Amino acid sequence: MYEIILHNRAVKYYNQLDDKKAARINRAIETLLENPVSGKNIKTLKGELNGKFRLRAGKYRIVYRIENDKNTVIIEDIGVRGRIY
């Protein structure tokens, strides 16, 4: 099982969400606990974000990286599709 850590930028965005949207993000993040590498809504990013992943949660995107040696997922940013990339 992986540990989830939120970067300050992700926390700031998350704290602005209403309860319904925050619950959607929570459910998506919970899927990363067991397997943060593959899934229906997970994609490996390329280019400037090479080495990172994105998790789709409706219109929201969660950008994260994995530190396998520590079994840690670091969520770097959360936002709507048009803003996050």
Secondary structure, DSSP 8 states (H G I E B T S, - for coil): --EEEE-HHHHHHHHTS-HHHHHHHHHHHHTTTT-SS-STTEEE--GGGTT-EEEEETTEEEEEEEEGGGTEEEEEEEEEHHHH-
